[in-house]
Amino acid sequence: MVRPIPSERQLWKKLKNECKRISWTRLENWALFGTPDLLGYAPSGNFFTLELKTTTPKNPNLVRCSPHQISFHIKHKKNTFVLVACTPELGAFRLYSGSRILELVDLGLKLEPLACGLSSCSRLLEG
């Protein structure tokens, strides 16, 4: 049986349960297009933003970002991340630096992630 790729809403719930040491604020902002989905405050005292993305079974390597999201990550290159929920064969969860947003859009999941798997992604974000 193939496990379905979680929706962004399911991804948020999984992340919140996995990363309990991070203080999360959901930013879903309709006034400022491109603003990432989450603001995180790590135990280290650092703030960061996290964009949540999912792939589809039809296009498992494709990561779609709006021009506004791309613009945000180009302008804010430090402490920004993109978490992608994907097929289990690709690691189920992959974390990318926001500074590599153009490569992520161009190459999709062929781009090497910072971390693969939700627990590895969580550890990286907590550090």
N, C-alpha and C positions, 0 to 999 in steps of 0.2 A: 504494500500500500504506500503510495506517494503522499508525504505530508504536504499540505498546501502551504504556500508562502503566506506568512501573516500579513494582515493589513497594517497600515500605519498605526491605527488605534490599538491593535493587538501588540504591535511592536512596542508602543509606548508602555503598555501594561507589563510586558515581559521585562523591559528595561528598568522600570520603576521597582519591580520585585527583585531584580538581580543586583542593581546598584543602590543598595540601601544607605551606603555611606555618603552618597552625593545628595545634596539638597537641590531638588528639581523645581523649576518654575516653568509651566507651559506658557508659551508666548503666542500661540495661534493668533496672529494679528492680521485683521482684514484691512486695516488702515495703511499699514506700511508693507507693501508687497515685497517679498523676498526675505523678510525677517525669519530666521530659523525657528523651528518648532519649540526648542527647549533652551533654557538658560540653566546651566549647572554650576553648582558651587562645590568644589572638591575639598576633601579633608586637608589638602595642602594649603588651602586659602586662595586658590585660583578660581576665577570665573571662566567659563567657556560656553560656547553655543554649540548646539547639536541639531542638525537637520536630519529628519527621519525620512527614509525612502524605501520603497519596495520594488521588486522586479515582478514580472509576470511569467507564468509558465510558458506563454507563447514567445516571449523575448527575455529569457532568463539572464542574459548578460547586459541588457540595456538599462541604464539609469537615466531617468528623465528629470531634468531640472529646468525651471522656468528661467527666462532671461534675468528676472529680478533676483532670483536665488543665486545665479552665477555672478551677477554684479555684486551682491552682498559679499560673497566669499572672495572675490578678487580684491575688493576694497578692504576687507578685514581678513588678513591672511594668518594672523596668529590666534591661537586658542579657539579655532573654529573646526568643527568636524562634521562628517556626514556618515550616518549609520545606515547601512543598506541591509534589509532582510531579503534573502535570496534562497535558492534551492539548497537542500542539505548537501548535495554534491559539491557545492561551492563554499561550504562552511556555514550555511544558514544565516550568519550575521557577519558583516564585514565593515570595518571602520576605516575611514579615509580622512586625511587632513583636508580641511576646507581650502587650503592653498592650492590643492591639486584638482579643483573642481572642473577646470577645462579638460584635463586629461581624463577624468572620470566620465564626463559626458562623451568625449571622443572615443575612448577605449572601452567604456563600460567596465564590467567586472574582470576584464583581462588585466586591468591595472592592479598592481600588487598592493594589498591593503596594509595599513599599519598593524591591524590585528584581525584575527579570524576566529569566530565563535563568540558567543555572548559573554562568557566568563572572561575571556582574554580581552575583549573590548572594554568590559567593566573595569578590569584591573588597570588598563592603560588610562582610562578616563579618571579613575580615582587617584592616580599617581600624579 
